[in-house]
Amino acid sequence: MDLDLLVVLVAALWGAATGALLPRAAYRFSVPAGEAWRERCPQGHPVRGWLGRARCGQCAAGEPSSGPRPAGESSSGPRAAGDPASGPRQAGDPSSGPRPAGESSSGPPAEGDSASRSRAAGDPASGPRPAGEPSPGPGAEGDPASAPRPAGAPSSGPRPAGQGVYGPRTTPLALLTALVCAALAAATGVRPELAVWLLLAPAGVLLAAVDLKVRRLPDPLTLPLAGAALALLGLAALLPEHAGEWTTALLGALALGAGYLLLFLINPAGMGFGDVKLALTAGTVLGWYGWPTLMLGTFAGFLLGAFYGGALLVARRASRKTAIPFGPFLIAGAFLGVLAGAYAA
């Protein structure tokens, strides 16, 4: 097998493996500005770690919520089977969250509510049963909701597809990261900076996913990424056969960061400060291949953002004053610039 083809294949496998670890981090980071990173799934179960699939095993198993959800955390998404919160509330139950249609906030359940069937004759809570009245059975035929089930017991029958998934799907992120890494390997070849691009690519995909979701570029990702890019390219510059200049990478980071800072100061509503921090990384990787590559990647980012905004206007899904997340286009422009610079080198 040709060496270049082998390098592309290995890069694609690396991208698929690392991309499959991003969904949980994307879910935990995808919160509005000012809120703490997510620590629980939508049903209240703790989310452990930062890498891996965005899937809750406790929800899939039908286990009840392990505690109240943090304030402001979304409760959307299907409830796990067996979760007490998914069943009818008793009168006076202080459980938080919106009540189903027809259920009163206090007193007996509304007519037609499943709780009104379970509190039929023979229920101790409904008073004494008239003499001769037979004991109620497990429920009406075909009505599984009327049969009592122990808390946490799994529901009968097949579970819906995707039960317990609370964040981005694994396959799209893995495929996207694999394609990005394969393209970078095809353009760069076996030069030392390829290792740097393969390490930075998954972080770029993660940042784009988070910014598209909540229009936020987390500081724990943007600032360390800029430092890591400079440090790794500094190591690559010490190895033979590299095709870039570390000094130009440093100057590119300063130049692009200063340019985005100026845009932020001129129009804070149109440019977020997270984009300024991300521009340091983009300037580093683009500056590695020289000033023409830096200009090309910067222009490509703005052009992609303009096309996206124009498409939203044509589709009448946005107005001229609608703010759009610019991070994904900044990252895409840097990616295209690096591809062009690597080919030219």
N, C-alpha and C positions, 0 to 999 in steps of 0.2 A: 504494500500500500504506500502511495506517495506520502511523504512527510507532511506536506501542507494539508492534505486531506485528513490525515490522522490528527493533526492539531485542531482542525475545525471540528472533527467529531468529538474529540475530548472536551473542547470548549463548549459544545452543545450539551454534552452530558453534564458538565459542571453547571451550566446555566439551568438545566432542568432540575438538578438536585437542589441547588440553592434557591431557585424560584419556588419550589415546593415547600420551603420553610418560611416563606414570607406572609402567608395569609393571617396567621395569628398576630404577628407584629402589626400588620396593616389594620386589623380590627382594633387593637389596643391603642394605636396612635390616632385613629380616626375619631377624634373628639373636637368639638369647637374650641376656639382659643379661650384660655382661661380656665378650662376644666382639667381635672386630673386624668391621667391615662386610665383606660378601662382596666378593671381588675376582676370583673365578673361577666359572665355571659348574660344575655337578655333575661334569662330565667333566674338569675341570682347565684348560680354556681360559680365558684372561684375559677379563674383562668390562670393556670400556672405556666410560667415561662414565657418567652417571647418568640420562639421559633417553633414552627410546626403548622399543622392544619388548624383551621378555625372551626373546630368541631368539638362539641361538649359530649363526652361519654356519658355523663350523668343524665343529660337531657335525653339522649338516645335510649338510655336504659329506663327512662320513665321515673327517675328519682325526683322527689320533691325539692323545692327550692331550699337552699341551705342558709337562707337569711335574707334580710331586706336588701333590695337593690340600692346602690348609692344614689344620692339625690341627683336628678338630671339624667340618669342613665335610661336609655330607651327601653321600653318594655315590649317593643314590636317583635313580631315573629311568632311562630306557632309555639304554644305551650307544650311542655313535655307531657306525655301520657302519664296519668297518676299524680300530677302536680296538684296539690290541694287548691292552689289558686285558680285552677281551671274549672273546678266544680262549683256548685252553688254555694253561696255564703249563708250561714245561719243568721237569724235575726240578731242584730247588735254586734255582728262580727266587725272588729275595727280594721279589717284588712284594707290596705290602701289600694289605689288604682281605680280605673273607671269600672262601673258596674254594668252588667249586661242590660240590654234594653228590656224594660218591663220589670226589673228588680228594684224594689224599694230600698231606701237607705236604712230603714228600720222597720220592725214589725214583721208580719208573716210575708212570705214570698208571694209575688203576683200570680194571678191565675194563669195556668199554663206553664209555669216555671217547673223545672224538674224537681225542685225541692218540694213543691206542693204535692207531687206524686209520692215521694218518699215519706212525707208526713201524713199518710193516709190512716185509716182506722187501724188500730193496733200499735201505732207509734206511741211510745210513752210520752213524747212531748205534746201529743195532740189530745191527751186526756183519756179517760177510761173508754173501753170499747163496749158497745152494747152487747148484752147477753146473746150468745148464739152466733155472733158474727165470726166468721172464720178468720184465721190468721192470714195476713197477706203473704203472697208468694214472693219470689225473688224479683218480680217485676213483669211488666207486660211483655208478651212475646215479641222479640225483635227490638226491644228497647233496652240496650245495654246500659244506658245511663242510669236506669232506675235500680239496677242491682248494685248493692254496696261493694266497694273494692277497697282493700286495705291501702292506707297511704303508702305510696312508693311502689305499689305492685305494678308490674308492667301490664299494659292493656292487651287484650286479646286481639288476634288478627294481625295481618301484616302492617308494618309501620310505613308511613309515607316516605317516599324517596327524599333523601337529604335531611332526615330527622336529626336534630342536634346541631346542624350547621348554622353558625351565627355570623360569619364574616365572608370575605371573598373566597371564591372557589379556588381550589388548588391548581387545577389543570390550566386555566387561562394564564395565571401568573407564571407557572412553570414553563409553558410554551413560549410566552413572551420573553422571559429571561434567556431561554435556550436560543431563540432566534437572535437576540441582541449579542450574546456571547459568540455565537457562530459567525455572525457578520464581522465582529471585531477581530476574530481570529483569521478570517479570510483576508481582511484588509491588512492586518499587521504582520502576519507570518510568525516566524519564530523569534522575533526580536524581543529583548528583555521587557519592554514596556507592555507587552501583551499580558503579562501576569498582573500588572497594575490595572489594566482595563477590566480584566476578568474579576478582580476583587471589588472594583468600584461599581460594576454594572448592576449587581443585585440591589445595592443600596439605591441606585438611581431609579430602578423599577419600583422599589418600595416608596420612595418619596413621591413619585408621580401618582401612584395609587392613592396615597393619603391625601395629596393636594386635590386630586379630582373629587374625592369623597367629601372633604370638609373644608377645602380651601385653606389649608394650613400646612406649613413646612416645619416639622418639629425641630427645635434647637438640638436635642440629643443626636440628631442625624446630620443636620447641615454643617454645624461647626466642626465636629470631629471629622467629618468627611473631607473638608477642605484641608485640615492638617494632615490627614492620612494620605491624601493625594500628593501633597508636596513631599512628604517623607518617603513615600514609596517611589516616586519618580526620582528623588535624590539618590536612592539606592540603585535604581535602574541606570542612572547616569554613570555610575561607577563600573558598570559591566560593559564588556566589548559589544560592538555591533548595534548599539542603541541608535535610534534615528532622530532624537530630539535634543533639546537644550533645557537644562533645569533652570538656568538663569531666566530664560524667556518665559518659562512656566510661572516662575515667581512674579515676574513683572506683569504677565498676563492676568494673574489673579488680582493683583493690585489695581490694574487698569480697569478690568471689567467690574470689579467690586465697586470702584469709585464711580464708574459710569452709572451703575444701577442705583447707587446711593444718591446720586444727583437726581435721577428720575424719581426716586422715592420722595426726596425733599420738594421737588417741583409739584408732584401730584401724588400725595400719599394714598388717595382713594384708588388710583389706578395701578400702583405698584406696592406690593407688600414688603415689609422688611425681611421676611423670610426669603424672598427672591434675591434680596441684596446678599444675604449670607450664602445662598446657593450659588450666586454668581462667582464667588471666590473659587469654588470647585470647578465650575465651568471654565473660568479663565485659566485655571491651572492646566487642565487637560488639553484645552485648545492652544494655549501658549506653548506647550511642549513642542508642537510642530511649527511654531513660528507665527508672526503677526498676520500673514494672509489667512492662515487657518483660523485664527482668533476672529478676524473680521467675518469670515464666511460662516462660522458657527453661530456668531451673534446675530447676523442678518437672518440666517435660517430660522432661528428661534422666533424672532419677531414676525417673520413672514408666516410661519405656521400658526402663530397666535392670531394674526390678522385674518387668515383664511377661516379659522375656527369661529372667530367672532362674526365674520361676514356670513358664514353658513347659518349661525343662530339667528341673525337678523333676517335673512331670506326666509327661514322657516318660521319666523315670528315667534321664536322661543326666547327672545331676549330683546332688549332695547339698547340704545346707544349708551345708556348710563349703567347697564348691567355689568357687574364685575365678574370676570372669569378667572379661573386659576391659571396663572402663567407658568408655574413650576414645571408642568409636563412639557410645555413647549420650549422652555429654557433647556431642559434635559435632552429633548429630542434634537434641538439645534446643535448642542454640544456633541451628541452622538453622531450626527451627520458630518459635523466638522472634523471629528476625529477620524471617521472613515475616509474622508477626502484627504486629510493630512497623511494618514498612514499609507494610502495608495500612492500618493505623490512622493512620499519618502522612499 
